[in-house]
Amino acid sequence: MQSVYIETTIPSYLASHQSSQPTIAADQAVTHVWWRDERERYRLYTSIFTMDEVSGGDATAAARRLSWMQDIPRLDVTRQVAGG
């Protein structure tokens, strides 16, 4: 099974209201379809860095984004990644 890293754009597209900009609305729609139909075919991962980004900003919007990420395992932060 292949792995997929879930970065900030994915929960942002899933949690946001449909954009009035056609290209963004299309990206949002494709993201919803992938999440619904394809994500079970992959091992999903994220990181504390993505979780920090997703939890920022407006509290209501952050809660919506976080709800999409609740079951996604976090990768360990190595010393090299942490800048040590």
PyMOL Python script that loads the backbone (N, CA, C, O; Angstrom):
from pymol import cmd

cmd.read_pdbstr("""\
ATOM      1  N   MET A   1       0.846  -1.179   0.000  1.00  0.00           N
ATOM      2  CA  MET A   1       0.000   0.000   0.000  1.00  0.00           C
ATOM      3  C   MET A   1       0.891   1.242   0.000  1.00  0.00           C
ATOM      4  O   MET A   1       1.832   1.340   0.788  1.00  0.00           O
ATOM      5  N   GLN A   2       0.593   2.168  -0.871  1.00  0.00           N
ATOM      6  CA  GLN A   2       1.367   3.405  -0.945  1.00  0.00           C
ATOM      7  C   GLN A   2       0.939   4.379   0.154  1.00  0.00           C
ATOM      8  O   GLN A   2      -0.174   4.318   0.676  1.00  0.00           O
ATOM      9  N   SER A   3       1.862   5.273   0.480  1.00  0.00           N
ATOM     10  CA  SER A   3       1.600   6.303   1.489  1.00  0.00           C
ATOM     11  C   SER A   3       1.375   7.648   0.829  1.00  0.00           C
ATOM     12  O   SER A   3       1.953   7.950  -0.215  1.00  0.00           O
ATOM     13  N   VAL A   4       0.529   8.448   1.450  1.00  0.00           N
ATOM     14  CA  VAL A   4       0.260   9.803   0.971  1.00  0.00           C
ATOM     15  C   VAL A   4       0.363  10.744   2.162  1.00  0.00           C
ATOM     16  O   VAL A   4      -0.229  10.513   3.217  1.00  0.00           O
ATOM     17  N   TYR A   5       1.131  11.814   1.966  1.00  0.00           N
ATOM     18  CA  TYR A   5       1.255  12.842   2.992  1.00  0.00           C
ATOM     19  C   TYR A   5       0.139  13.870   2.789  1.00  0.00           C
ATOM     20  O   TYR A   5      -0.003  14.443   1.709  1.00  0.00           O
ATOM     21  N   ILE A   6      -0.631  14.089   3.823  1.00  0.00           N
ATOM     22  CA  ILE A   6      -1.730  15.060   3.761  1.00  0.00           C
ATOM     23  C   ILE A   6      -1.221  16.384   4.304  1.00  0.00           C
ATOM     24  O   ILE A   6      -0.928  16.519   5.492  1.00  0.00           O
ATOM     25  N   GLU A   7      -1.123  17.363   3.403  1.00  0.00           N
ATOM     26  CA  GLU A   7      -0.660  18.689   3.804  1.00  0.00           C
ATOM     27  C   GLU A   7      -1.869  19.622   3.921  1.00  0.00           C
ATOM     28  O   GLU A   7      -3.004  19.192   3.714  1.00  0.00           O
ATOM     29  N   THR A   8      -1.641  20.851   4.239  1.00  0.00           N
ATOM     30  CA  THR A   8      -2.679  21.801   4.636  1.00  0.00           C
ATOM     31  C   THR A   8      -3.762  22.024   3.589  1.00  0.00           C
ATOM     32  O   THR A   8      -4.918  22.253   3.946  1.00  0.00           O
ATOM     33  N   THR A   9      -3.422  21.964   2.322  1.00  0.00           N
ATOM     34  CA  THR A   9      -4.410  22.247   1.276  1.00  0.00           C
ATOM     35  C   THR A   9      -5.588  21.281   1.339  1.00  0.00           C
ATOM     36  O   THR A   9      -6.732  21.681   1.122  1.00  0.00           O
ATOM     37  N   ILE A  10      -5.316  20.026   1.631  1.00  0.00           N
ATOM     38  CA  ILE A  10      -6.378  19.016   1.600  1.00  0.00           C
ATOM     39  C   ILE A  10      -7.486  19.324   2.613  1.00  0.00           C
ATOM     40  O   ILE A  10      -8.639  19.457   2.203  1.00  0.00           O
ATOM     41  N   PRO A  11      -7.197  19.444   3.914  1.00  0.00           N
ATOM     42  CA  PRO A  11      -8.283  19.768   4.840  1.00  0.00           C
ATOM     43  C   PRO A  11      -8.875  21.158   4.590  1.00  0.00           C
ATOM     44  O   PRO A  11     -10.044  21.400   4.888  1.00  0.00           O
ATOM     45  N   SER A  12      -8.074  22.059   4.048  1.00  0.00           N
ATOM     46  CA  SER A  12      -8.602  23.395   3.731  1.00  0.00           C
ATOM     47  C   SER A  12      -9.669  23.302   2.652  1.00  0.00           C
ATOM     48  O   SER A  12     -10.733  23.910   2.774  1.00  0.00           O
ATOM     49  N   TYR A  13      -9.390  22.539   1.587  1.00  0.00           N
ATOM     50  CA  TYR A  13     -10.386  22.356   0.523  1.00  0.00           C
ATOM     51  C   TYR A  13     -11.604  21.590   1.029  1.00  0.00           C
ATOM     52  O   TYR A  13     -12.733  21.911   0.658  1.00  0.00           O
ATOM     53  N   LEU A  14     -11.389  20.589   1.865  1.00  0.00           N
ATOM     54  CA  LEU A  14     -12.503  19.793   2.364  1.00  0.00           C
ATOM     55  C   LEU A  14     -13.420  20.592   3.280  1.00  0.00           C
ATOM     56  O   LEU A  14     -14.636  20.396   3.258  1.00  0.00           O
ATOM     57  N   ALA A  15     -12.863  21.477   4.074  1.00  0.00           N
ATOM     58  CA  ALA A  15     -13.630  22.179   5.105  1.00  0.00           C
ATOM     59  C   ALA A  15     -14.203  23.517   4.672  1.00  0.00           C
ATOM     60  O   ALA A  15     -15.091  24.056   5.332  1.00  0.00           O
ATOM     61  N   SER A  16     -13.706  24.053   3.577  1.00  0.00           N
ATOM     62  CA  SER A  16     -14.135  25.399   3.207  1.00  0.00           C
ATOM     63  C   SER A  16     -15.426  25.388   2.394  1.00  0.00           C
ATOM     64  O   SER A  16     -15.811  24.378   1.806  1.00  0.00           O
ATOM     65  N   HIS A  17     -16.077  26.543   2.382  1.00  0.00           N
ATOM     66  CA  HIS A  17     -17.264  26.722   1.548  1.00  0.00           C
ATOM     67  C   HIS A  17     -16.820  26.719   0.089  1.00  0.00           C
ATOM     68  O   HIS A  17     -15.679  27.064  -0.220  1.00  0.00           O
ATOM     69  N   GLN A  18     -17.715  26.331  -0.795  1.00  0.00           N
ATOM     70  CA  GLN A  18     -17.356  26.261  -2.206  1.00  0.00           C
ATOM     71  C   GLN A  18     -16.950  27.642  -2.704  1.00  0.00           C
ATOM     72  O   GLN A  18     -17.648  28.635  -2.496  1.00  0.00           O
ATOM     73  N   SER A  19     -15.811  27.670  -3.360  1.00  0.00           N
ATOM     74  CA  SER A  19     -15.269  28.917  -3.887  1.00  0.00           C
ATOM     75  C   SER A  19     -16.076  29.385  -5.089  1.00  0.00           C
ATOM     76  O   SER A  19     -16.649  28.582  -5.825  1.00  0.00           O
ATOM     77  N   SER A  20     -16.110  30.697  -5.271  1.00  0.00           N
ATOM     78  CA  SER A  20     -16.750  31.267  -6.471  1.00  0.00           C
ATOM     79  C   SER A  20     -15.775  31.291  -7.649  1.00  0.00           C
ATOM     80  O   SER A  20     -16.175  31.556  -8.782  1.00  0.00           O
ATOM     81  N   GLN A  21     -14.501  31.015  -7.382  1.00  0.00           N
ATOM     82  CA  GLN A  21     -13.500  30.945  -8.448  1.00  0.00           C
ATOM     83  C   GLN A  21     -13.528  29.536  -9.038  1.00  0.00           C
ATOM     84  O   GLN A  21     -13.307  28.559  -8.322  1.00  0.00           O
ATOM     85  N   PRO A  22     -13.797  29.426 -10.340  1.00  0.00           N
ATOM     86  CA  PRO A  22     -13.981  28.104 -10.948  1.00  0.00           C
ATOM     87  C   PRO A  22     -12.829  27.121 -10.742  1.00  0.00           C
ATOM     88  O   PRO A  22     -13.072  25.940 -10.495  1.00  0.00           O
ATOM     89  N   THR A  23     -11.593  27.578 -10.837  1.00  0.00           N
ATOM     90  CA  THR A  23     -10.477  26.638 -10.690  1.00  0.00           C
ATOM     91  C   THR A  23     -10.361  26.123  -9.258  1.00  0.00           C
ATOM     92  O   THR A  23     -10.064  24.949  -9.040  1.00  0.00           O
ATOM     93  N   ILE A  24     -10.593  26.991  -8.296  1.00  0.00           N
ATOM     94  CA  ILE A  24     -10.540  26.560  -6.893  1.00  0.00           C
ATOM     95  C   ILE A  24     -11.725  25.656  -6.583  1.00  0.00           C
ATOM     96  O   ILE A  24     -11.570  24.648  -5.894  1.00  0.00           O
ATOM     97  N   ALA A  25     -12.905  26.004  -7.081  1.00  0.00           N
ATOM     98  CA  ALA A  25     -14.089  25.158  -6.874  1.00  0.00           C
ATOM     99  C   ALA A  25     -13.866  23.770  -7.464  1.00  0.00           C
ATOM    100  O   ALA A  25     -14.279  22.773  -6.871  1.00  0.00           O
ATOM    101  N   ALA A  26     -13.221  23.693  -8.617  1.00  0.00           N
ATOM    102  CA  ALA A  26     -12.926  22.399  -9.234  1.00  0.00           C
ATOM    103  C   ALA A  26     -11.943  21.608  -8.375  1.00  0.00           C
ATOM    104  O   ALA A  26     -12.109  20.404  -8.184  1.00  0.00           O
ATOM    105  N   ASP A  27     -10.923  22.284  -7.859  1.00  0.00           N
ATOM    106  CA  ASP A  27      -9.965  21.613  -6.970  1.00  0.00           C
ATOM    107  C   ASP A  27     -10.660  21.094  -5.714  1.00  0.00           C
ATOM    108  O   ASP A  27     -10.371  19.991  -5.249  1.00  0.00           O
ATOM    109  N   GLN A  28     -11.571  21.887  -5.171  1.00  0.00           N
ATOM    110  CA  GLN A  28     -12.315  21.458  -3.992  1.00  0.00           C
ATOM    111  C   GLN A  28     -13.145  20.213  -4.308  1.00  0.00           C
ATOM    112  O   GLN A  28     -13.174  19.266  -3.523  1.00  0.00           O
ATOM    113  N   ALA A  29     -13.816  20.219  -5.455  1.00  0.00           N
ATOM    114  CA  ALA A  29     -14.659  19.085  -5.842  1.00  0.00           C
ATOM    115  C   ALA A  29     -13.831  17.820  -6.026  1.00  0.00           C
ATOM    116  O   ALA A  29     -14.218  16.750  -5.555  1.00  0.00           O
ATOM    117  N   VAL A  30     -12.695  17.933  -6.707  1.00  0.00           N
ATOM    118  CA  VAL A  30     -11.826  16.772  -6.927  1.00  0.00           C
ATOM    119  C   VAL A  30     -11.297  16.260  -5.593  1.00  0.00           C
ATOM    120  O   VAL A  30     -11.192  15.049  -5.400  1.00  0.00           O
ATOM    121  N   THR A  31     -10.966  17.147  -4.681  1.00  0.00           N
ATOM    122  CA  THR A  31     -10.471  16.744  -3.361  1.00  0.00           C
ATOM    123  C   THR A  31     -11.543  15.967  -2.613  1.00  0.00           C
ATOM    124  O   THR A  31     -11.242  14.949  -1.988  1.00  0.00           O
ATOM    125  N   HIS A  32     -12.787  16.428  -2.665  1.00  0.00           N
ATOM    126  CA  HIS A  32     -13.877  15.710  -2.004  1.00  0.00           C
ATOM    127  C   HIS A  32     -14.080  14.320  -2.609  1.00  0.00           C
ATOM    128  O   HIS A  32     -14.292  13.350  -1.880  1.00  0.00           O
ATOM    129  N   VAL A  33     -14.017  14.223  -3.919  1.00  0.00           N
ATOM    130  CA  VAL A  33     -14.176  12.924  -4.579  1.00  0.00           C
ATOM    131  C   VAL A  33     -13.038  11.986  -4.177  1.00  0.00           C
ATOM    132  O   VAL A  33     -13.276  10.823  -3.849  1.00  0.00           O
ATOM    133  N   TRP A  34     -11.801  12.491  -4.204  1.00  0.00           N
ATOM    134  CA  TRP A  34     -10.661  11.656  -3.817  1.00  0.00           C
ATOM    135  C   TRP A  34     -10.818  11.195  -2.371  1.00  0.00           C
ATOM    136  O   TRP A  34     -10.612  10.020  -2.070  1.00  0.00           O
ATOM    137  N   TRP A  35     -11.177  12.100  -1.485  1.00  0.00           N
ATOM    138  CA  TRP A  35     -11.308  11.764  -0.069  1.00  0.00           C
ATOM    139  C   TRP A  35     -12.380  10.698   0.129  1.00  0.00           C
ATOM    140  O   TRP A  35     -12.198   9.767   0.913  1.00  0.00           O
ATOM    141  N   ARG A  36     -13.489  10.834  -0.577  1.00  0.00           N
ATOM    142  CA  ARG A  36     -14.597   9.897  -0.448  1.00  0.00           C
ATOM    143  C   ARG A  36     -14.286   8.539  -1.082  1.00  0.00           C
ATOM    144  O   ARG A  36     -14.596   7.498  -0.502  1.00  0.00           O
ATOM    145  N   ASP A  37     -13.671   8.547  -2.277  1.00  0.00           N
ATOM    146  CA  ASP A  37     -13.554   7.331  -3.077  1.00  0.00           C
ATOM    147  C   ASP A  37     -12.178   6.673  -3.087  1.00  0.00           C
ATOM    148  O   ASP A  37     -12.082   5.477  -3.358  1.00  0.00           O
ATOM    149  N   GLU A  38     -11.128   7.406  -2.803  1.00  0.00           N
ATOM    150  CA  GLU A  38      -9.782   6.885  -3.007  1.00  0.00           C
ATOM    151  C   GLU A  38      -8.911   6.779  -1.765  1.00  0.00           C
ATOM    152  O   GLU A  38      -7.990   5.962  -1.737  1.00  0.00           O
ATOM    153  N   ARG A  39      -9.167   7.563  -0.759  1.00  0.00           N
ATOM    154  CA  ARG A  39      -8.223   7.647   0.357  1.00  0.00           C
ATOM    155  C   ARG A  39      -8.008   6.330   1.074  1.00  0.00           C
ATOM    156  O   ARG A  39      -6.941   6.113   1.647  1.00  0.00           O
ATOM    157  N   GLU A  40      -8.986   5.453   1.058  1.00  0.00           N
ATOM    158  CA  GLU A  40      -8.855   4.163   1.738  1.00  0.00           C
ATOM    159  C   GLU A  40      -7.829   3.262   1.052  1.00  0.00           C
ATOM    160  O   GLU A  40      -7.415   2.254   1.624  1.00  0.00           O
ATOM    161  N   ARG A  41      -7.424   3.608  -0.145  1.00  0.00           N
ATOM    162  CA  ARG A  41      -6.445   2.816  -0.877  1.00  0.00           C
ATOM    163  C   ARG A  41      -5.008   3.150  -0.474  1.00  0.00           C
ATOM    164  O   ARG A  41      -4.067   2.529  -0.967  1.00  0.00           O
ATOM    165  N   TYR A  42      -4.836   4.128   0.420  1.00  0.00           N
ATOM    166  CA  TYR A  42      -3.511   4.628   0.797  1.00  0.00           C
ATOM    167  C   TYR A  42      -3.373   4.684   2.311  1.00  0.00           C
ATOM    168  O   TYR A  42      -4.358   4.747   3.046  1.00  0.00           O
ATOM    169  N   ARG A  43      -2.115   4.658   2.756  1.00  0.00           N
ATOM    170  CA  ARG A  43      -1.801   4.971   4.158  1.00  0.00           C
ATOM    171  C   ARG A  43      -1.607   6.481   4.203  1.00  0.00           C
ATOM    172  O   ARG A  43      -0.717   7.020   3.544  1.00  0.00           O
ATOM    173  N   LEU A  44      -2.420   7.142   4.963  1.00  0.00           N
ATOM    174  CA  LEU A  44      -2.338   8.598   5.062  1.00  0.00           C
ATOM    175  C   LEU A  44      -1.501   8.984   6.270  1.00  0.00           C
ATOM    176  O   LEU A  44      -1.555   8.346   7.321  1.00  0.00           O
ATOM    177  N   TYR A  45      -0.729  10.038   6.090  1.00  0.00           N
ATOM    178  CA  TYR A  45       0.091  10.592   7.164  1.00  0.00           C
ATOM    179  C   TYR A  45       0.042  12.107   7.103  1.00  0.00           C
ATOM    180  O   TYR A  45      -0.251  12.693   6.060  1.00  0.00           O
ATOM    181  N   THR A  46       0.327  12.720   8.212  1.00  0.00           N
ATOM    182  CA  THR A  46       0.507  14.166   8.273  1.00  0.00           C
ATOM    183  C   THR A  46       1.602  14.435   9.307  1.00  0.00           C
ATOM    184  O   THR A  46       2.297  13.514   9.736  1.00  0.00           O
ATOM    185  N   SER A  47       1.749  15.685   9.698  1.00  0.00           N
ATOM    186  CA  SER A  47       2.766  16.031  10.694  1.00  0.00           C
ATOM    187  C   SER A  47       2.219  17.092  11.639  1.00  0.00           C
ATOM    188  O   SER A  47       1.165  17.684  11.404  1.00  0.00           O
ATOM    189  N   ILE A  48       2.964  17.310  12.706  1.00  0.00           N
ATOM    190  CA  ILE A  48       2.566  18.369  13.633  1.00  0.00           C
ATOM    191  C   ILE A  48       2.633  19.733  12.955  1.00  0.00           C
ATOM    192  O   ILE A  48       1.921  20.657  13.350  1.00  0.00           O
ATOM    193  N   PHE A  49       3.471  19.866  11.951  1.00  0.00           N
ATOM    194  CA  PHE A  49       3.585  21.137  11.248  1.00  0.00           C
ATOM    195  C   PHE A  49       2.299  21.437  10.477  1.00  0.00           C
ATOM    196  O   PHE A  49       1.807  22.566  10.491  1.00  0.00           O
ATOM    197  N   THR A  50       1.768  20.432   9.816  1.00  0.00           N
ATOM    198  CA  THR A  50       0.491  20.602   9.123  1.00  0.00           C
ATOM    199  C   THR A  50      -0.619  20.850  10.131  1.00  0.00           C
ATOM    200  O   THR A  50      -1.479  21.704   9.914  1.00  0.00           O
ATOM    201  N   MET A  51      -0.604  20.110  11.228  1.00  0.00           N
ATOM    202  CA  MET A  51      -1.647  20.298  12.235  1.00  0.00           C
ATOM    203  C   MET A  51      -1.607  21.711  12.818  1.00  0.00           C
ATOM    204  O   MET A  51      -2.655  22.294  13.095  1.00  0.00           O
ATOM    205  N   ASP A  52      -0.413  22.262  13.004  1.00  0.00           N
ATOM    206  CA  ASP A  52      -0.291  23.645  13.477  1.00  0.00           C
ATOM    207  C   ASP A  52      -0.914  24.614  12.475  1.00  0.00           C
ATOM    208  O   ASP A  52      -1.629  25.538  12.864  1.00  0.00           O
ATOM    209  N   GLU A  53      -0.646  24.404  11.193  1.00  0.00           N
ATOM    210  CA  GLU A  53      -1.214  25.280  10.159  1.00  0.00           C
ATOM    211  C   GLU A  53      -2.735  25.146  10.107  1.00  0.00           C
ATOM    212  O   GLU A  53      -3.447  26.147  10.024  1.00  0.00           O
ATOM    213  N   VAL A  54      -3.227  23.918  10.155  1.00  0.00           N
ATOM    214  CA  VAL A  54      -4.659  23.654  10.058  1.00  0.00           C
ATOM    215  C   VAL A  54      -5.413  24.255  11.251  1.00  0.00           C
ATOM    216  O   VAL A  54      -6.560  24.678  11.112  1.00  0.00           O
ATOM    217  N   SER A  55      -4.776  24.290  12.402  1.00  0.00           N
ATOM    218  CA  SER A  55      -5.453  24.776  13.602  1.00  0.00           C
ATOM    219  C   SER A  55      -5.406  26.296  13.754  1.00  0.00           C
ATOM    220  O   SER A  55      -5.987  26.842  14.692  1.00  0.00           O
ATOM    221  N   GLY A  56      -4.725  26.976  12.849  1.00  0.00           N
ATOM    222  CA  GLY A  56      -4.613  28.430  12.941  1.00  0.00           C
ATOM    223  C   GLY A  56      -5.796  29.159  12.333  1.00  0.00           C
ATOM    224  O   GLY A  56      -6.652  28.560  11.682  1.00  0.00           O
ATOM    225  N   GLY A  57      -5.825  30.449  12.555  1.00  0.00           N
ATOM    226  CA  GLY A  57      -6.862  31.298  11.967  1.00  0.00           C
ATOM    227  C   GLY A  57      -8.164  31.255  12.732  1.00  0.00           C
ATOM    228  O   GLY A  57      -8.194  30.992  13.934  1.00  0.00           O
ATOM    229  N   ASP A  58      -9.234  31.517  12.014  1.00  0.00           N
ATOM    230  CA  ASP A  58     -10.577  31.544  12.586  1.00  0.00           C
ATOM    231  C   ASP A  58     -10.885  30.225  13.296  1.00  0.00           C
ATOM    232  O   ASP A  58     -10.701  29.151  12.722  1.00  0.00           O
ATOM    233  N   ALA A  59     -11.348  30.305  14.527  1.00  0.00           N
ATOM    234  CA  ALA A  59     -11.560  29.106  15.349  1.00  0.00           C
ATOM    235  C   ALA A  59     -12.599  28.163  14.743  1.00  0.00           C
ATOM    236  O   ALA A  59     -12.426  26.945  14.802  1.00  0.00           O
ATOM    237  N   THR A  60     -13.657  28.692  14.173  1.00  0.00           N
ATOM    238  CA  THR A  60     -14.696  27.848  13.574  1.00  0.00           C
ATOM    239  C   THR A  60     -14.153  27.116  12.350  1.00  0.00           C
ATOM    240  O   THR A  60     -14.386  25.920  12.179  1.00  0.00           O
ATOM    241  N   ALA A  61     -13.428  27.843  11.503  1.00  0.00           N
ATOM    242  CA  ALA A  61     -12.833  27.226  10.313  1.00  0.00           C
ATOM    243  C   ALA A  61     -11.768  26.207  10.714  1.00  0.00           C
ATOM    244  O   ALA A  61     -11.667  25.140  10.108  1.00  0.00           O
ATOM    245  N   ALA A  62     -10.977  26.535  11.732  1.00  0.00           N
ATOM    246  CA  ALA A  62      -9.944  25.615  12.207  1.00  0.00           C
ATOM    247  C   ALA A  62     -10.575  24.316  12.711  1.00  0.00           C
ATOM    248  O   ALA A  62     -10.058  23.232  12.445  1.00  0.00           O
ATOM    249  N   ALA A  63     -11.680  24.422  13.430  1.00  0.00           N
ATOM    250  CA  ALA A  63     -12.357  23.221  13.936  1.00  0.00           C
ATOM    251  C   ALA A  63     -12.841  22.344  12.782  1.00  0.00           C
ATOM    252  O   ALA A  63     -12.749  21.119  12.852  1.00  0.00           O
ATOM    253  N   ARG A  64     -13.352  22.963  11.732  1.00  0.00           N
ATOM    254  CA  ARG A  64     -13.783  22.189  10.560  1.00  0.00           C
ATOM    255  C   ARG A  64     -12.591  21.482   9.918  1.00  0.00           C
ATOM    256  O   ARG A  64     -12.677  20.303   9.574  1.00  0.00           O
ATOM    257  N   ARG A  65     -11.473  22.207   9.755  1.00  0.00           N
ATOM    258  CA  ARG A  65     -10.286  21.582   9.159  1.00  0.00           C
ATOM    259  C   ARG A  65      -9.760  20.448  10.023  1.00  0.00           C
ATOM    260  O   ARG A  65      -9.418  19.380   9.517  1.00  0.00           O
ATOM    261  N   LEU A  66      -9.696  20.682  11.324  1.00  0.00           N
ATOM    262  CA  LEU A  66      -9.192  19.658  12.241  1.00  0.00           C
ATOM    263  C   LEU A  66     -10.058  18.398  12.244  1.00  0.00           C
ATOM    264  O   LEU A  66      -9.551  17.290  12.420  1.00  0.00           O
ATOM    265  N   SER A  67     -11.354  18.571  12.051  1.00  0.00           N
ATOM    266  CA  SER A  67     -12.236  17.399  12.053  1.00  0.00           C
ATOM    267  C   SER A  67     -11.904  16.444  10.914  1.00  0.00           C
ATOM    268  O   SER A  67     -12.092  15.235  11.053  1.00  0.00           O
ATOM    269  N   TRP A  68     -11.417  16.959   9.797  1.00  0.00           N
ATOM    270  CA  TRP A  68     -11.014  16.112   8.674  1.00  0.00           C
ATOM    271  C   TRP A  68      -9.701  15.378   8.961  1.00  0.00           C
ATOM    272  O   TRP A  68      -9.397  14.372   8.319  1.00  0.00           O
ATOM    273  N   MET A  69      -8.935  15.876   9.914  1.00  0.00           N
ATOM    274  CA  MET A  69      -7.598  15.339  10.179  1.00  0.00           C
ATOM    275  C   MET A  69      -7.534  14.447  11.418  1.00  0.00           C
ATOM    276  O   MET A  69      -6.465  13.927  11.738  1.00  0.00           O
ATOM    277  N   GLN A  70      -8.627  14.264  12.106  1.00  0.00           N
ATOM    278  CA  GLN A  70      -8.596  13.625  13.423  1.00  0.00           C
ATOM    279  C   GLN A  70      -8.033  12.207  13.424  1.00  0.00           C
ATOM    280  O   GLN A  70      -7.418  11.809  14.413  1.00  0.00           O
ATOM    281  N   ASP A  71      -8.215  11.443  12.375  1.00  0.00           N
ATOM    282  CA  ASP A  71      -7.745  10.050  12.374  1.00  0.00           C
ATOM    283  C   ASP A  71      -6.474   9.832  11.560  1.00  0.00           C
ATOM    284  O   ASP A  71      -6.079   8.690  11.326  1.00  0.00           O
ATOM    285  N   ILE A  72      -5.830  10.911  11.127  1.00  0.00           N
ATOM    286  CA  ILE A  72      -4.635  10.791  10.304  1.00  0.00           C
ATOM    287  C   ILE A  72      -3.404  10.704  11.220  1.00  0.00           C
ATOM    288  O   ILE A  72      -3.160  11.619  12.007  1.00  0.00           O
ATOM    289  N   PRO A  73      -2.631   9.622  11.127  1.00  0.00           N
ATOM    290  CA  PRO A  73      -1.431   9.490  11.970  1.00  0.00           C
ATOM    291  C   PRO A  73      -0.400  10.579  11.670  1.00  0.00           C
ATOM    292  O   PRO A  73      -0.262  11.023  10.531  1.00  0.00           O
ATOM    293  N   ARG A  74       0.317  10.997  12.708  1.00  0.00           N
ATOM    294  CA  ARG A  74       1.378  12.006  12.578  1.00  0.00           C
ATOM    295  C   ARG A  74       2.729  11.316  12.443  1.00  0.00           C
ATOM    296  O   ARG A  74       3.032  10.356  13.151  1.00  0.00           O
ATOM    297  N   LEU A  75       3.514  11.821  11.534  1.00  0.00           N
ATOM    298  CA  LEU A  75       4.888  11.340  11.402  1.00  0.00           C
ATOM    299  C   LEU A  75       5.708  11.858  12.570  1.00  0.00           C
ATOM    300  O   LEU A  75       5.440  12.939  13.094  1.00  0.00           O
ATOM    301  N   ASP A  76       6.703  11.088  12.974  1.00  0.00           N
ATOM    302  CA  ASP A  76       7.624  11.545  14.010  1.00  0.00           C
ATOM    303  C   ASP A  76       8.493  12.669  13.477  1.00  0.00           C
ATOM    304  O   ASP A  76       8.867  12.680  12.304  1.00  0.00           O
ATOM    305  N   VAL A  77       8.806  13.602  14.339  1.00  0.00           N
ATOM    306  CA  VAL A  77       9.705  14.701  13.971  1.00  0.00           C
ATOM    307  C   VAL A  77      11.116  14.286  14.369  1.00  0.00           C
ATOM    308  O   VAL A  77      11.401  14.043  15.542  1.00  0.00           O
ATOM    309  N   THR A  78      11.974  14.211  13.394  1.00  0.00           N
ATOM    310  CA  THR A  78      13.367  13.842  13.671  1.00  0.00           C
ATOM    311  C   THR A  78      14.145  15.079  14.076  1.00  0.00           C
ATOM    312  O   THR A  78      13.689  16.205  13.876  1.00  0.00           O
ATOM    313  N   ARG A  79      15.314  14.865  14.642  1.00  0.00           N
ATOM    314  CA  ARG A  79      16.188  15.972  15.020  1.00  0.00           C
ATOM    315  C   ARG A  79      16.527  16.825  13.788  1.00  0.00           C
ATOM    316  O   ARG A  79      16.560  18.054  13.864  1.00  0.00           O
ATOM    317  N   GLN A  80      16.774  16.169  12.675  1.00  0.00           N
ATOM    318  CA  GLN A  80      17.132  16.898  11.452  1.00  0.00           C
ATOM    319  C   GLN A  80      15.988  17.797  10.995  1.00  0.00           C
ATOM    320  O   GLN A  80      16.213  18.946  10.616  1.00  0.00           O
ATOM    321  N   VAL A  81      14.764  17.276  11.030  1.00  0.00           N
ATOM    322  CA  VAL A  81      13.597  18.066  10.634  1.00  0.00           C
ATOM    323  C   VAL A  81      13.377  19.222  11.596  1.00  0.00           C
ATOM    324  O   VAL A  81      13.019  20.324  11.180  1.00  0.00           O
ATOM    325  N   ALA A  82      13.589  18.973  12.874  1.00  0.00           N
ATOM    326  CA  ALA A  82      13.381  20.009  13.900  1.00  0.00           C
ATOM    327  C   ALA A  82      14.483  21.057  13.896  1.00  0.00           C
ATOM    328  O   ALA A  82      14.398  22.038  14.634  1.00  0.00           O
ATOM    329  N   GLY A  83      15.521  20.871  13.078  1.00  0.00           N
ATOM    330  CA  GLY A  83      16.581  21.856  13.000  1.00  0.00           C
ATOM    331  C   GLY A  83      17.701  21.634  14.005  1.00  0.00           C
ATOM    332  O   GLY A  83      18.495  22.538  14.265  1.00  0.00           O
ATOM    333  N   GLY A  84      17.766  20.446  14.564  1.00  0.00           N
ATOM    334  CA  GLY A  84      18.762  20.163  15.592  1.00  0.00           C
ATOM    335  C   GLY A  84      19.967  19.437  15.102  1.00  0.00           C
ATOM    336  O   GLY A  84      20.872  19.145  15.884  1.00  0.00           O
TER     337      GLY A  84
END
""", "prot")
cmd.dss("prot")
cmd.show_as("cartoon", "prot")
cmd.util.cbc("prot")
cmd.orient("prot")
